[in-house]
Amino acid sequence: MTTSTDFNLQSEHVCFGGVQRFYRHFSAEIGLPMGFGVYLPPQASKGPVPALVFLAGLTCTEETFAFKAGAQRIASELGLALITPDTSPRGAGIVGEADHWEFGVGAGFYLDATQAPWSGHWCMESYLLRELLPRMAQELPLDGQRLGITGHSMGGHGALTLALRHPGMFKSLSALAPICAPAQCPWGKHAFTGYLGQDESTWAAHDASALMAAQTSAPYPGGILVDQGLADKFLEVQLRPHLLEAACASVGQPFELRRHAGYDHGYYFISTFIEDHLRHHARALAA
């Protein structure tokens, strides 16, 4: 296994005047090779552009959003780069690693695990914020001071929690069908027990509703956008956006929760509303 930390270009595809790239590199934080994608709009040929980080959900990779969401056309129009990290470490050789994806453990959950055997490699929070994003800003034409973050499902949880845990890192925030209160849902409880241990007092630090309720003022005065399909089979038990809505109201955080009849949890839903999210971020990230 290579331990080179170089960004190794795997493929490149011209689309809408820009270029979609996929890279692999060895992550010092994770201790394993990791993949990521980036769409550079045509404006990036003239200098650094603002970027939107999209965190994907369970069972996805760095390629899923790029292939299925249809976001590059609008990103090209807006001059907005799209960053798509992989969701999780892979190939660590932990017994049961692949078997637990459906339930949360094995998937990254965008946090740093503290419990064995996961703590050795499951350091997604440190990987993204301390390694990947800073290095991308150094090596690619991206403006590291103008970053937004969004995500879907587990990735929506990641977007919300990382934005709230690291004030000032991201200038704009949204999510699509996010896990809003993981400490109160089966997916989150299973993952948190595996990654953080049985002491539930440690879980609130990675729970978007709890983090928001603890704010003393609105962390995103320009507003947070969340879209949720009402035909989503995970809505009532796993996602629970009403809890985040209540937490935002309690601290005066402007929050738009749009509920859509007939839409489920998949990429047909995401592709329908992703343009609104890109425009939400582009307005906030405008120079």
Salt bridges, closest charged atoms under 4 A:
GLU12 OE2 - ARG21 NE 2.82
GLU29 OE2 - ARG130 NE 3.60
GLU77 OE2 - ARG279 NH2 3.02
ASP86 OD2 - ARG90 NE 2.64
GLU125 OE2 - ARG165 NE 2.81
GLU125 OE2 - HIS166 NE2 2.58
GLU139 OE2 - ARG135 NH2 2.92
ASP143 OD2 - ARG146 NE 2.85
ASP227 OD1 - ARG258 NE 2.71
ASP227 OD1 - HIS260 NE2 2.52
ASP227 OD2 - HIS277 NE2 2.62
ASP232 OD2 - HIS265 ND1 2.51
GLU245 OE1 - ARG259 NH2 2.91
GLU275 OE2 - ARG279 NE 2.97
ASP276 OD2 - ARG258 NH2 2.71
